Amino acid sequence: MMYDVIIPNSTTYLLVKIFVLILALLLWFTITAAPVI
């Protein structure tokens, strides 16, 4: 992956993965909740 070159630090890489996961989850909630609201 691209992040392996930019971020060699495993802790930062883990934080980025968690951040992306939360971001994707929020995006999914927005898409699924949009027709209800």
C-alpha positions in Angstrom: 0.0 0.0 0.0 0.9 3.7 -0.4 0.9 4.3 3.4 3.8 1.9 3.9 6.1 4.2 2.0 4.9 7.4 3.6 4.5 6.1 7.2 7.1 3.7 8.4 6.0 4.0 12.0 3.6 1.1 12.8 1.7 3.1 15.5 0.9 6.0 13.1 -0.1 3.4 10.4 -2.5 1.8 12.9 -4.0 5.2 13.8 -4.5 6.0 10.1 -6.2 2.6 9.6 -8.5 3.3 12.5 -9.2 6.8 11.3 -10.1 5.6 7.8 -12.3 2.9 9.3 -14.2 5.4 11.4 -14.5 7.7 8.4 -15.9 4.9 6.2 -18.4 4.0 9.0 -19.6 7.6 9.3 -20.0 7.8 5.6 -22.0 4.5 5.6 -24.2 5.8 8.4 -24.9 9.0 6.4 -25.8 7.0 3.2 -28.1 4.6 5.1 -29.7 7.2 7.3 -30.3 9.7 4.5 -33.5 8.1 3.1 -35.0 7.8 6.6 -34.5 11.5 7.4 
